[in-house]
Amino acid sequence: MSSIKPTASLNVVMAASEAVPYAKTGGLADVVGVLPIELIKLGHRVTLVLPCYPQLASVRRSAKSVGQFRVPGLGITADVVLEEELVPVAGAAHPLRVLAVRYDPYFDRQGLYQTRGADYPDNLDRFVLFSRGVLEALAYVAKADGRAVDVLHLHDWQTALCAVYVKTVDRDRKAFKGLKTLLTLHNVGYQGIFPGDQYKKTMLPPALFAVGGLEFYGSVNVLKGGIIFSDAVSTVSPTYAREIMTPEFGFGLEGVLAGRKDGVHGILNGIDVAEWNPETDPHGAAHYSRSDLSGKLVCKRALQREFGFPVSDVPLLGVIGRLAFQKGFDLLADVIPELMMMDLQLVLLGEGDRGLEDAFRAAQKQYPKQIGLYIGFDERLAHRIESGADMLVMPSRYEPCGLSQLYSLRYGTVPIVRRTGGLADTVVPYKPSTVQSGHASGFQFIDPSADALLSEILLATTLYRDRKTWGQLIQAGMATDVSWSHAAIQYAQLYERLV
């Protein structure tokens, strides 16, 4: 697609199960929190629809009830409430309308999807109700704006049923005439799979519980339904769009995805460059820029002192993320003994798999002067690691887009990544030709193995001593445009192609 700004003002409803600053468990929230704002800046009308979690109370200031509805198929007799807040967008003609679907028995819970590591057993009921709420919100928007909604932009399995309803049981609703649906897949590994005997909760015709519909090896697969019935499908990087059509990355849906006539569109995520900015970051020990990197050394020294390391110029590696097989952190755990024989330091921030947590705790106890560890998540510490580390390690087995490597590029923290998904699309790997052209911004390894990871870290830490080359990597990374502006234009162009 070209980078020409769209001219037609579209009316867009965007639905998701989380968005910053309202509620967050992962990168989905970061995307949905920023993309509507960027679309509004392009001149479009955008409404964001979310479940009404208790976390919203700390952010909303002037929400009001604008409607009620019922979902009889779930046996719910109480009214479900639709609440609205208008959020001004600086320099834009239209505010962001945020609609929250309120039904406290389903959403007034501390965890968005699970508690104590286990999914809520009524998740299908919860997101069927939310999907019905999204459609009521859509009808409300069309009436309030005095114009039809052009595009319903859905995110992940929690909203995928909306696309099914619009094409089947709700296809004759006047408010949905001419409506187009786009489903964005942030991680195909999460599909909303439920026992087959729960299919009736979807309130869809029995005929759709079939191979050509929502049936998936005897179970209900909500994401599969969304992929089949949406007008277009997108995902969060061009490489991931290709990968999910293979058995290795498709998680059983590769055939369904490959069968889409219009294909799957890969649009790279961006980041909030106002929040992630080394020139203004309030969490770092000092500010710095591409033209004056002196503050980065101050941040590094502060990070070393924070974790009780000797203050020295050895390579300082940062690791931020969910401790999970997908993220490849077991590969990192496997090479800790070899890394500790090298002259380097490592700071890790994350939580997840109990076995990995225990492995890194044991390693930190054994090497307290080289390994710093924070089990959990702390947004401010993430900023301090990005500011102070020399390199960021992301050994993901698969990574639809990834955000940490984008933060790292912006902060002059050289990424070491596996060549997959968005990591392959955003990090230009070191080699003589890319250094000479001024494009090399990090390191990539191909095989998802501990040996391949170790070799790439060894290469990076060796090149770290070559100050000229290392400076070129930093400069190329910090010059990379990681903002949302280009991605927002691509989404708007995709909307226009749909309508």
C-alpha positions as CSV (number, residue, x, y, z in Angstrom):
1,M,0.0,0.0,0.0
2,S,1.1,3.6,-0.6
3,S,1.7,6.1,2.2
4,I,-0.8,8.7,0.8
5,K,-3.1,9.8,3.5
6,P,-6.8,8.8,3.0
7,T,-9.3,11.5,2.2
8,A,-12.7,10.0,3.0
9,S,-13.8,10.3,6.6
10,L,-15.0,6.9,7.8
11,N,-17.1,6.0,10.8
12,V,-15.3,3.1,12.6
13,V,-16.3,1.1,15.6
14,M,-13.4,-0.8,17.2
15,A,-14.0,-3.6,19.6
16,A,-11.5,-5.3,21.9
17,S,-11.3,-7.0,25.3
18,E,-8.6,-4.6,26.5
19,A,-7.0,-1.3,25.8
20,V,-4.7,1.1,27.6
21,P,-5.2,3.0,29.7
22,Y,-8.3,1.1,30.7
23,A,-7.3,-2.5,31.2
24,K,-4.2,-4.5,30.0
25,T,-2.7,-7.9,30.1
26,G,-0.5,-7.7,27.0
27,G,0.4,-6.0,23.7
28,L,-3.2,-6.1,22.4
29,A,-4.1,-3.4,24.9
30,D,-1.2,-1.2,23.7
31,V,-2.3,-1.5,20.1
32,V,-6.0,-0.8,20.7
33,G,-5.2,2.0,23.1
34,V,-3.2,4.0,20.4
35,L,-4.6,3.0,17.0
36,P,-8.0,4.7,17.5
37,I,-6.3,8.0,18.4
38,E,-4.1,7.9,15.3
39,L,-7.1,7.2,13.1
40,I,-9.0,10.2,14.6
41,K,-6.0,12.3,13.9
42,L,-6.4,11.3,10.2
43,G,-9.9,12.7,10.3
44,H,-12.0,9.5,10.9
45,R,-14.7,9.0,13.6
46,V,-13.8,6.2,15.9
47,T,-15.7,4.5,18.7
48,L,-13.9,2.1,21.0
49,V,-16.0,-0.6,22.7
50,L,-14.7,-2.4,25.8
51,P,-16.1,-4.6,28.6
52,C,-16.7,-2.6,31.8
53,Y,-14.0,-4.0,34.1
54,P,-13.5,-2.4,37.5
55,Q,-10.2,-1.1,36.3
56,L,-12.0,1.4,34.1
57,A,-13.2,3.3,37.2
58,S,-9.7,4.7,37.8
59,V,-9.5,6.2,34.3
60,R,-13.0,7.3,33.4
61,R,-14.2,10.7,34.6
62,S,-17.6,11.4,33.0
63,A,-19.2,8.1,31.9
64,K,-22.9,8.0,31.5
65,S,-25.5,5.4,30.7
66,V,-26.8,5.6,27.1
67,G,-28.7,2.4,26.7
68,Q,-29.8,-1.0,28.0
69,F,-30.4,-4.4,26.4
70,R,-30.9,-8.0,27.2
71,V,-29.3,-11.3,26.0
72,P,-32.1,-13.8,26.5
73,G,-30.2,-16.7,25.0
74,L,-27.8,-16.7,28.0
75,G,-30.6,-16.8,30.5
76,I,-29.8,-13.3,31.6
77,T,-32.8,-11.4,32.8
78,A,-31.1,-8.3,34.1
79,D,-30.4,-5.4,31.8
80,V,-26.9,-5.0,30.3
81,V,-25.9,-1.4,30.4
82,L,-24.0,0.6,27.7
83,E,-22.0,3.5,29.2
84,E,-20.4,6.3,27.2
85,E,-17.5,8.7,27.7
86,L,-16.1,11.2,25.1
87,V,-12.4,11.6,25.3
88,P,-10.9,14.7,23.6
89,V,-8.1,14.1,21.1
90,A,-5.6,17.0,20.9
91,G,-5.7,18.8,17.5
92,A,-8.5,16.5,16.1
93,A,-12.0,17.4,15.0
94,H,-13.6,14.4,16.7
95,P,-13.2,13.0,20.2
96,L,-12.7,9.3,20.9
97,R,-16.0,7.8,22.0
98,V,-15.5,5.0,24.5
99,L,-18.4,2.7,25.1
100,A,-18.3,0.1,27.9
101,V,-20.6,-2.9,28.1
102,R,-21.5,-3.2,31.7
103,Y,-22.7,-6.5,33.3
104,D,-21.1,-6.8,36.7
105,P,-21.7,-10.6,37.2
106,Y,-19.4,-11.2,34.2
107,F,-16.9,-8.3,34.2
108,D,-16.6,-7.0,37.8
109,R,-13.6,-9.2,38.4
110,Q,-10.0,-8.4,39.0
111,G,-8.7,-10.7,36.2
112,L,-9.7,-10.0,32.7
113,Y,-9.7,-13.7,31.5
114,Q,-8.6,-15.8,34.4
115,T,-7.8,-16.1,38.1
116,R,-4.8,-17.8,39.7
117,G,-3.6,-18.9,36.3
118,A,-6.9,-20.6,35.3
119,D,-9.4,-19.4,32.7
120,Y,-12.8,-18.4,34.0
121,P,-15.1,-21.3,33.2
122,D,-17.8,-19.0,31.9
123,N,-15.5,-17.2,29.4
124,L,-17.7,-18.2,26.4
125,D,-20.8,-16.7,28.1
126,R,-18.8,-13.5,29.0
127,F,-17.7,-12.8,25.5
128,V,-20.9,-13.9,23.8
129,L,-22.5,-11.2,25.9
130,F,-19.8,-8.7,25.1
131,S,-20.1,-9.4,21.4
132,R,-23.9,-8.8,21.6
133,G,-23.0,-5.6,23.4
134,V,-20.7,-4.5,20.6
135,L,-23.5,-4.9,18.1
136,E,-25.8,-2.8,20.4
137,A,-23.1,-0.2,20.6
138,L,-22.8,-0.2,16.9
139,A,-26.5,0.5,16.5
140,Y,-26.2,3.3,19.1
141,V,-23.3,4.9,17.2
142,A,-25.2,4.9,13.9
143,K,-28.2,6.6,15.5
144,A,-26.1,9.1,17.5
145,D,-23.9,10.1,14.6
146,G,-26.8,10.2,12.1
147,R,-24.8,8.0,9.7
148,A,-24.0,4.4,9.2
149,V,-21.0,2.7,10.6
150,D,-18.6,1.9,7.8
151,V,-16.2,-0.6,9.4
152,L,-16.4,-2.8,12.5
153,H,-12.8,-3.5,13.5
154,L,-12.5,-6.6,15.7
155,H,-9.5,-7.8,17.7
156,D,-8.8,-11.5,18.6
157,W,-11.2,-14.2,19.6
158,Q,-13.0,-12.3,22.3
159,T,-14.8,-10.2,19.6
160,A,-14.7,-12.6,16.7
161,L,-18.3,-13.7,17.1
162,C,-19.4,-10.2,16.1
163,A,-18.4,-11.0,12.5
164,V,-20.4,-14.2,12.6
165,Y,-23.5,-12.4,14.0
166,V,-23.4,-9.6,11.4
167,K,-23.4,-12.1,8.5
168,T,-26.0,-14.5,9.9
169,V,-28.5,-13.9,12.7
170,D,-28.2,-10.1,12.5
171,R,-27.8,-9.6,8.8
172,D,-31.2,-7.9,8.4
173,R,-30.7,-5.2,11.0
174,K,-31.0,-1.8,9.4
175,A,-28.1,-0.4,11.3
176,F,-25.7,-3.0,9.8
177,K,-26.6,-2.3,6.2
178,G,-23.3,-1.9,4.2
179,L,-21.2,-2.6,7.3
180,K,-17.8,-4.3,6.6
181,T,-15.9,-6.2,9.2
182,L,-12.1,-6.5,9.8
183,L,-10.7,-9.0,12.2
184,T,-7.1,-8.4,13.4
185,L,-5.3,-11.5,14.8
186,H,-2.7,-10.5,17.4
187,N,-1.8,-14.1,18.3
188,V,-3.3,-17.1,16.5
189,G,-2.2,-19.3,19.5
190,Y,-5.3,-18.0,21.4
191,Q,-8.4,-19.1,19.6
192,G,-11.3,-19.2,22.1
193,I,-11.8,-23.0,22.1
194,F,-14.7,-24.4,24.2
195,P,-16.4,-27.8,24.6
196,G,-18.8,-28.7,21.7
197,D,-21.7,-29.0,24.1
198,Q,-21.4,-25.2,24.8
199,Y,-22.1,-24.3,21.2
200,K,-25.7,-23.4,22.0
201,K,-24.5,-20.5,24.1
202,T,-23.4,-18.7,20.9
203,M,-27.1,-18.5,19.9
204,L,-26.1,-19.3,16.3
205,P,-27.9,-21.8,14.1
206,P,-27.0,-25.5,14.6
207,A,-25.9,-25.7,11.0
208,L,-22.9,-23.5,11.7
209,F,-21.5,-26.1,14.1
210,A,-19.8,-27.8,11.2
211,V,-16.4,-28.0,9.5
212,G,-17.2,-25.0,7.4
213,G,-18.3,-23.0,10.5
214,L,-17.2,-22.9,14.2
215,E,-16.7,-26.7,14.7
216,F,-13.0,-27.6,15.4
217,Y,-12.3,-31.3,16.1
218,G,-15.6,-31.5,18.1
219,S,-15.0,-28.2,19.9
220,V,-16.3,-24.7,19.4
221,N,-13.6,-22.5,17.9
222,V,-14.6,-18.8,18.1
223,L,-11.6,-17.4,16.3
224,K,-12.2,-19.8,13.4
225,G,-15.8,-18.4,13.0
226,G,-14.4,-14.8,12.9
227,I,-11.9,-15.7,10.3
228,I,-14.5,-17.3,8.0
229,F,-17.2,-14.6,8.4
230,S,-15.2,-11.4,8.5
231,D,-14.8,-9.4,5.3
232,A,-11.1,-9.1,5.8
233,V,-8.4,-10.4,8.1
234,S,-5.2,-8.7,9.2
235,T,-2.4,-9.5,11.5
236,V,0.4,-7.5,13.1
237,S,3.3,-8.0,10.8
238,P,3.9,-9.1,7.2
239,T,6.1,-12.1,8.2
240,Y,3.5,-13.3,10.7
241,A,0.8,-13.1,8.0
242,R,2.8,-15.6,6.0
243,E,3.8,-17.7,8.9
244,I,0.2,-18.4,10.2
245,M,-0.6,-20.1,6.9
246,T,1.9,-22.9,7.8
247,P,1.4,-25.8,10.2
248,E,4.2,-24.5,12.5
249,F,2.5,-21.3,13.3
250,G,-1.2,-21.7,12.3
251,F,-2.2,-23.8,15.3
252,G,-4.6,-25.8,13.2
253,L,-6.1,-22.8,11.4
254,E,-3.6,-22.6,8.6
255,G,-5.9,-24.1,6.1
256,V,-8.8,-21.7,7.0
257,L,-6.4,-18.7,6.8
258,A,-4.9,-19.9,3.5
259,G,-8.4,-20.3,2.1
260,R,-9.3,-16.6,2.5
261,K,-9.8,-15.2,-1.0
262,D,-8.6,-11.8,-0.1
263,G,-5.6,-13.1,1.9
264,V,-4.4,-11.9,5.2
265,H,-3.0,-8.4,5.4
266,G,0.1,-7.9,7.6
267,I,0.4,-4.4,9.1
268,L,3.2,-3.7,11.5
269,N,2.3,-2.4,15.0
270,G,3.8,0.9,16.2
271,I,4.4,2.2,19.7
272,D,3.4,5.3,21.6
273,V,6.4,7.4,20.9
274,A,5.4,10.1,23.4
275,E,5.4,7.6,26.2
276,W,8.5,5.8,25.0
277,N,10.9,8.6,24.4
278,P,14.4,8.7,25.8
279,E,14.5,12.5,25.5
280,T,11.6,12.9,28.0
281,D,11.2,9.6,29.8
282,P,10.5,10.4,33.5
283,H,11.6,6.9,34.6
284,G,15.2,6.9,33.4
285,A,18.1,8.3,35.4
286,A,18.9,10.8,32.6
287,H,17.6,11.9,29.2
288,Y,19.4,11.4,26.0
289,S,18.9,11.6,22.2
290,R,20.4,10.2,19.0
291,S,22.6,13.3,18.8
292,D,23.7,13.2,22.4
293,L,24.0,9.7,23.9
294,S,25.8,10.7,27.1
295,G,22.6,10.2,29.2
296,K,22.4,6.6,28.2
297,L,25.6,5.8,30.1
298,V,24.1,7.6,33.2
299,C,21.1,5.3,32.8
300,K,23.3,2.2,32.6
301,R,25.3,3.1,35.7
302,A,22.0,3.7,37.6
303,L,20.7,0.3,36.5
304,Q,23.9,-1.4,37.5
305,R,23.7,0.1,41.0
306,E,19.9,-0.7,41.3
307,F,20.7,-4.4,40.9
308,G,23.9,-4.4,42.9
309,F,26.3,-5.0,40.0
310,P,29.8,-3.7,39.8
311,V,29.7,-0.4,37.9
312,S,31.8,-1.1,34.7
313,D,31.6,-1.0,31.0
314,V,30.8,-4.7,30.4
315,P,27.8,-5.4,28.1
316,L,24.6,-5.1,30.0
317,L,21.8,-7.3,28.5
318,G,18.1,-6.6,29.2
319,V,15.3,-9.2,29.1
320,I,11.7,-8.2,29.4
321,G,8.6,-10.4,28.8
322,R,6.4,-13.2,29.7
323,L,8.3,-16.2,30.9
324,A,6.9,-18.7,28.5
325,F,7.8,-21.4,25.9
326,Q,6.6,-19.1,23.1
327,K,9.0,-16.4,24.2
328,G,12.0,-18.8,24.1
329,F,13.2,-18.0,27.5
330,D,13.9,-21.6,28.2
331,L,16.7,-21.2,25.6
332,L,18.1,-18.3,27.6
333,A,17.9,-20.3,30.8
334,D,19.8,-23.2,29.1
335,V,22.8,-20.9,28.3
336,I,23.1,-19.1,31.6
337,P,26.3,-21.0,32.6
338,E,28.0,-20.2,29.4
339,L,26.9,-16.5,29.5
340,M,28.2,-16.2,33.1
341,M,31.7,-17.3,31.8
342,M,31.6,-14.2,29.6
343,D,32.2,-10.7,30.9
344,L,28.6,-9.4,30.9
345,Q,25.6,-8.6,33.1
346,L,22.0,-9.5,32.6
347,V,18.8,-7.9,34.0
348,L,15.5,-9.9,33.6
349,L,12.0,-8.6,34.2
350,G,9.0,-10.9,33.7
351,E,6.8,-13.6,35.1
352,G,5.0,-16.7,33.9
353,D,6.0,-20.3,33.8
354,R,6.8,-21.4,37.4
355,G,9.6,-23.7,36.2
356,L,11.3,-20.8,34.4
357,E,10.8,-18.5,37.3
358,D,12.5,-21.0,39.6
359,A,15.4,-21.5,37.1
360,F,16.1,-17.8,36.9
361,R,15.8,-17.4,40.7
362,A,18.4,-20.2,41.1
363,A,20.7,-18.5,38.5
364,Q,20.4,-15.1,40.2
365,K,21.3,-16.7,43.5
366,Q,24.3,-18.3,42.0
367,Y,25.5,-15.2,40.1
368,P,24.3,-12.2,42.1
369,K,26.9,-9.9,40.7
370,Q,25.9,-10.7,37.1
371,I,22.2,-11.4,37.1
372,G,19.5,-9.1,38.3
373,L,16.0,-10.4,38.5
374,Y,12.5,-9.0,39.1
375,I,9.7,-11.6,39.0
376,G,6.5,-9.8,38.1
377,F,5.9,-6.7,36.0
378,D,6.8,-3.1,36.7
379,E,6.2,-0.6,33.8
380,R,8.7,1.9,35.3
381,L,11.4,-0.8,35.6
382,A,10.8,-1.7,31.9
383,H,11.6,1.9,31.0
384,R,14.7,1.9,33.1
385,I,15.9,-1.4,31.5
386,E,15.3,0.0,28.0
387,S,17.2,3.2,29.0
388,G,20.1,1.5,30.7
389,A,20.8,-1.8,28.9
390,D,23.2,-2.1,26.0
391,M,21.2,-4.9,24.3
392,L,17.8,-6.5,24.6
393,V,17.4,-10.3,24.2
394,M,14.2,-11.7,22.5
395,P,14.6,-15.4,21.6
396,S,10.9,-15.9,20.7
397,R,9.9,-19.1,19.0
398,Y,7.2,-17.0,17.4
399,E,6.3,-13.4,17.8
400,P,3.4,-11.9,15.8
401,C,4.9,-8.4,16.1
402,G,6.6,-7.7,19.4
403,L,6.9,-4.3,21.1
404,S,10.0,-4.6,23.3
405,Q,12.3,-4.6,20.2
406,L,10.6,-1.4,19.0
407,Y,11.1,0.3,22.4
408,S,14.8,-0.9,22.2
409,L,15.4,0.6,18.7
410,R,14.0,3.9,20.0
411,Y,16.2,3.8,23.1
412,G,19.5,2.8,21.4
413,T,19.4,-0.6,23.0
414,V,20.5,-3.1,20.3
415,P,18.1,-6.0,19.9
416,I,19.2,-9.7,19.7
417,V,16.1,-11.5,18.3
418,R,15.1,-14.7,16.6
419,R,14.1,-14.3,12.9
420,T,10.4,-14.7,13.2
421,G,7.2,-12.6,12.8
422,G,7.5,-8.9,13.6
423,L,11.1,-9.4,14.9
424,A,12.2,-10.3,11.4
425,D,10.3,-7.3,10.0
426,T,11.7,-4.7,12.4
427,V,15.3,-5.6,13.2
428,V,17.8,-5.3,10.3
429,P,20.4,-8.0,11.1
430,Y,24.1,-7.2,11.4
431,K,26.3,-8.2,8.5
432,P,29.0,-6.2,6.7
433,S,26.7,-5.1,3.8
434,T,24.0,-3.8,6.2
435,V,26.5,-2.0,8.3
436,Q,28.1,-0.4,5.3
437,S,24.7,0.8,4.1
438,G,23.8,2.2,7.5
439,H,20.8,0.0,8.0
440,A,22.0,-2.7,10.5
441,S,20.1,-2.2,13.8
442,G,20.5,-5.5,15.6
443,F,21.2,-9.2,15.5
444,Q,19.1,-12.2,14.3
445,F,19.4,-15.9,14.7
446,I,17.4,-18.5,12.8
447,D,17.3,-21.8,14.6
448,P,15.2,-21.8,17.8
449,S,18.0,-23.5,19.8
450,A,20.1,-22.6,22.8
451,D,23.3,-22.9,20.7
452,A,22.1,-20.4,18.1
453,L,21.1,-17.9,20.7
454,L,24.4,-18.3,22.5
455,S,26.3,-17.7,19.2
456,E,24.4,-14.5,18.4
457,I,25.0,-13.1,21.9
458,L,28.7,-14.0,21.6
459,L,28.8,-12.1,18.3
460,A,27.0,-9.1,19.7
461,T,29.1,-8.9,22.9
462,T,32.3,-9.1,20.7
463,L,31.1,-6.3,18.4
464,Y,30.2,-4.3,21.5
465,R,33.9,-3.6,21.8
466,D,34.1,-2.1,18.3
467,R,32.8,1.3,19.3
468,K,32.4,2.6,15.8
469,T,30.3,-0.3,14.5
470,W,28.3,-0.4,17.7
471,G,27.6,3.3,17.4
472,Q,26.3,2.7,13.8
473,L,23.9,0.0,15.1
474,I,22.6,2.4,17.7
475,Q,22.2,5.2,15.2
476,A,20.3,3.0,12.7
477,G,18.0,1.8,15.4
478,M,17.2,5.2,16.8
479,A,16.5,6.5,13.2
480,T,13.9,3.8,12.6
481,D,10.3,5.1,12.5
482,V,8.5,3.0,15.1
483,S,5.5,5.3,15.5
484,W,1.9,4.5,14.8
485,S,1.5,7.0,12.0
486,H,2.3,4.8,9.1
487,A,0.4,1.8,10.4
488,A,-2.7,4.0,11.0
489,I,-2.6,5.1,7.4
490,Q,-2.3,1.5,6.2
491,Y,-5.4,0.5,8.3
492,A,-7.3,3.4,7.0
493,Q,-6.4,2.4,3.4
494,L,-7.6,-1.2,4.2
495,Y,-10.9,0.2,5.5
496,E,-11.3,2.2,2.3
497,R,-10.7,-0.9,0.2
498,L,-13.4,-2.7,2.1
499,V,-16.1,0.0,1.8
